[in-house]
Amino acid sequence: MSRQIQDQNLLVWEVYPTGGPQGFSTDPYVMFHCLTQRHLRPRRVSMSGDEADAERTLQQASDAELLALLQQSSELP
């Protein structure tokens, strides 16, 4: 399940949940991938719970809440 949001700079971001470290379901990430400027590095924010919790968060969050998560995210190394 993924969603798209637009930030204040008019960039469109695809948002989706992933597994945690080593692909395990616990301690998942929410990933942000810029669709309008593909040269920007993907970003992620760590979530608590498991991957199902992260997916539920994406389904229930408003665009404003997802933008707040984007603000908290960090670039992938």
C-alpha positions, -999 to 999 in steps of 0.1 A, spaced: 0 0 0 14 34 -9 2 69 -10 12 102 -26 15 135 -10 27 169 -21 49 191 1 51 229 4 77 230 -25 52 212 -48 72 181 -48 52 148 -50 63 120 -27 54 84 -28 50 71 8 51 34 17 59 11 47 88 -13 47 102 -39 71 128 -30 97 165 -38 99 174 -70 79 138 -70 65 122 -82 98 86 -70 105 95 -53 138 107 -17 140 96 -8 104 102 23 84 80 46 64 98 55 32 95 86 11 105 86 -25 103 119 -45 85 113 -78 90 148 -93 127 152 -86 142 117 -88 177 129 -80 166 135 -44 177 107 -21 149 86 -6 141 94 30 128 72 59 114 75 94 115 47 119 81 36 134 73 15 164 54 -17 163 55 -40 133 51 -35 95 13 -40 98 12 -10 123 31 11 98 7 2 70 -22 10 92 -7 44 101 -3 52 63 -40 42 57 -53 63 86 -30 94 85 -40 126 69 -18 143 44 -8 168 70 3 140 93 23 123 65 40 157 58 50 159 94 65 125 91 84 136 60 98 166 80 110 141 107 126 117 81 163 115 72 180 107 39 191 71 33 228 67 37 
